[in-house]
Amino acid sequence: MKKPKSRKKSASSAIIAVIVIIAISASAIYFYNQQKMSGGDSTAQWITSGPFAINNGTYRIDDNVFMIVTGLKPTDAGNITVYDPKGSVYTQVPFNGTLKSDFNYFFKPDTERLAKICTPQDLVGNWTIAFPGTSYDSIHFKIINEWVPDGQAEIKSIPLPCP
């Protein structure tokens, strides 16, 4: 005569199965993110500084600059400050590790009267992303004088006089 399986044994087996599934899922996510950060995508070359990373070091006019922020410490707070090739503040993005430790952000450098970027060629040059008030190094990237296909329709020169 066979003994029926005990409930404890069935519950233990189910718990172990769930733990194994969670471990496999966590490992897959970790390795996917590692591949993404290390340039597993042949078109991206991630540039990092602490928890901050952008998806490339060189962009064309009308490209989006993608930034991921992962693992901010609760003590990390301030503004991500983007400087244009003239050294002027192009934009600022607040961050606070106490409120949110991970987020994504993207921007597309464009002509802008307030930033005194009057022509698409004013976008060309070396840009800097800084993290004032933190110990993280700045991230540098370049916009080259080459257009994204069909980009000329989106970015226009600002009529003179431009400040």
TAVENMO-V195099 format. One record per residue. SS is DSSP state (helix for helix, strand for strand, loop for the rest). D_FIRST is the distance of its C-alpha to the first C-alpha in whole Angstrom. Layout:
BEGIN
SS_D_FIRST, SS_D_FIRST
END
This chain:
BEGIN
loop_0, loop_4, loop_7, loop_10, loop_13, loop_15, helix_19, helix_20, helix_19, helix_20, helix_23, helix_24, helix_23, helix_26, helix_28, helix_28, helix_29, helix_32, helix_33, helix_33, helix_35, helix_37, helix_38, helix_38, helix_41, helix_43, helix_43, helix_44, helix_47, helix_48, helix_49, helix_50, helix_53, helix_54, helix_54, helix_57, helix_58, loop_59, loop_61, loop_58, loop_60, loop_63, loop_65, loop_64, loop_65, loop_64, strand_67, strand_65, strand_66, loop_64, loop_62, strand_64, strand_64, strand_66, loop_65, loop_68, loop_71, strand_74, strand_74, strand_76, strand_78, loop_76, loop_73, loop_70, strand_70, strand_66, strand_65, strand_62, strand_61, loop_58, loop_57, loop_60, loop_60, loop_61, loop_65, loop_65, strand_68, strand_71, strand_72, strand_72, strand_75, strand_76, strand_79, loop_81, loop_83, loop_86, loop_85, loop_84, strand_81, strand_80, strand_77, strand_75, strand_71, strand_70, strand_67, strand_65, loop_62, loop_61, loop_61, loop_59, loop_58, loop_58, strand_60, strand_62, strand_65, strand_68, strand_71, loop_74, loop_77, loop_80, loop_83, strand_84, loop_87, loop_86, loop_85, loop_88, strand_86, loop_89, loop_88, helix_85, helix_86, helix_86, helix_83, loop_83, strand_83, strand_80, strand_78, strand_77, strand_74, strand_74, loop_72, loop_75, loop_74, loop_71, loop_71, loop_69, loop_72, loop_73, strand_72, strand_75, strand_75, strand_77, strand_78, strand_80, strand_83, strand_80, strand_79, loop_76, loop_76, loop_78, helix_78, helix_82, helix_81, loop_80, loop_82, loop_85, loop_88, loop_90, loop_93, loop_96, loop_97, loop_93, loop_94
END
